[in-house]
Amino acid sequence: MRSRLLCKLTDYPQTIETFPLVTDLDISMTLAFLEPCGINTPHIHPRATEFLVLVEGSNLRFGSFLENGVVAPGQNPEVAGTLNRYQATAFPSGSIHYQFNDGCQQAVFVAGFNSGNPGTSSVAQGFFSLNAEVVNATLGPAVSFAGGGLEELRELIPESLAQDVRSCLARCRL
């Protein structure tokens, strides 16, 4: 019974499946370790708002994209900022968002969700898994991929945590 009342935050994520005590509370959380210059690639949580607190590190850049029609055509729909230790931000349910560790130290953050099952959908991975006709039509003729080109691109897309931002890597001598 004791194991059902305690959770270990490194057992990621904490949901009703991994921590049954939260079954009727409709909450969950996760603890993330983001290496220097690492990025938690753009994703959404379709069933929850996320409240993220940086507990270790600095220069955790984040961004979220406003829904269609909120900003005038031609304006940037991204809301972006930088968190330092013990600062927080929120991402509304269903919003596309990311976190990028622009620091040279590991960043550790805790994210709480107002759902026992927030779900996660990675944007690039989801988009490029659609059939080739839809991807090509969406991107338009100037950047459409012919035949095997799209398959090769699909294989290059990283999992949700990636590391390859050149200026950060150079600055941190990584």
N, C-alpha and C positions, 0 to 999 in steps of 0.2 A: 504494500500500500504506500509506503514512503516514496518509492520512485514515481508514483503518479502525482505526488504533491510537490516535488522538486523538479526544477529544470536546470539544465546546463546550457548556457547561452551559446556555447560553441556547437551544440547540436542544432544545426541550422536547417530550416527556420523553425521557430516555435509556433506550432499550430495545434489544432485539436488532435491531429494524428500523433504528434510527438510529445504533447503535453496535455493529456486529457482533462486536467483540472480546469482549463479555460473553455471547456465545451459550451457552457451556458453564458459565458462572459462576452462572447463575440469580439475577442481581441486576439492579436498575435504579435510577435516581434521577431526581429532577427538581429544578429550581431555580425558585422562584416569587417574583414581585414583587407584593406586595399593597399597594395604595395606602391612604392614611389612610382609616379608616372602611370599608374594603373587607372583604368576606367571601367566603371560599371555601365556598360553600354546602354543606349536608350531603350527604355522598357516602360510598360504600364502595369498597374495593378487594377484589373477590371472591377474588383469588388471592394476596394478599400482606399481610404485616404492614408497617406504615409506621413508620419512625423519623425524626422531624422535628427539625431543629436550626435555631433562629432565629440568623441570622448578622448581621443588621442590624435596627435598630429596637427597640422595647420594647412592652410591653402587648399581646402577641399572645395573645388569649384563644382557648381551644380547648375543645371538648367532645366526648365520646364517649358512646354510649348502650349500657348493659349489655343483654345478651340477656334474653329473657323468662324469668321465674322466678328470677332472681338476687337481686332485691330483693323485699321484701314488698309486697303490693298497697297502693297509695296512696303508696308511697315514690318519690322521684324517681330514675329509673334513669340520670340523666346524671352522668358523671364529668367535672368541668370544672376548669380552672386557667388560669393566665396565665404566659406565658414572657417572659423578658427576654433580652437578647443573650447568646448562647452557652449557653442552656439548651435542653433537649430533652424530648421526650415520645414515646410510642409509641402506635399505634393497632392493635389486633389485627386480623388478617385478617377481612374481612367485617363489621367494626363500622361503624356509622353514626357519622361524625365531621365536624367543621368547624373552620375557623380564622377568627377575626375580628380584624382589625387595629384595636384600640381606641386606637391612638396617632395622633399628628398628623404622623408621619413615615412614609415608605414602610417596610414590613417586607419583609425578604428572608429566605426560608428554603430550606433544602436538605432534601429528603426522600429517604431511601433505602428500597428495597423488597427483600424476600427472594424476588423472582421476576423473571425476565426479561420477564414480561408480567403486571403486577399488575392491569390493567384498572381502570376507573373507571365507577361508575354513580351519577348524580346522583339523590338521593332524591325531591325534589319533582317534578322533571321526569319521572322514571320513573313515579311514582305517578299523576300527573295525565294521563299518556299512556294509562293503562288505559281500557277502555270505560266510558262514563258510568254504567252500572248498577253496576259494581264500585265506582267512586269514591263514588257516592251511598250504596250499601249500607254501605261502610266508614265514611263520615263520619256516617251516621245521618240520620234525618228532620229534625232541628233545623238542620242545616247543609247539607243536600243542595242540589244545584244543578239547577234546572229548565231543560231545553232548551238554549238558547244561552248561558245563564249560565256553564256549565262551559267551553264553547269560549272565551268571553271571558277567563275566569280562566287557561286554558292559555296564552293569548297574553301574559299579564302576567308569567308566571314567567320570571325572568332566566336567562341562561346561568350556568355554574357560578361565575363571579366576579361579585359584585354589590356595589353601594355604596348604602346607604340606611339607616343607623342614625342616627336623628334626634339623639340626645344627643351622639354622637361628632361628627357633622357640625357641630352648634352649637358645641361646645367647641373644635373645631379651626378654626372660622370658615370652613367650606367650603360 
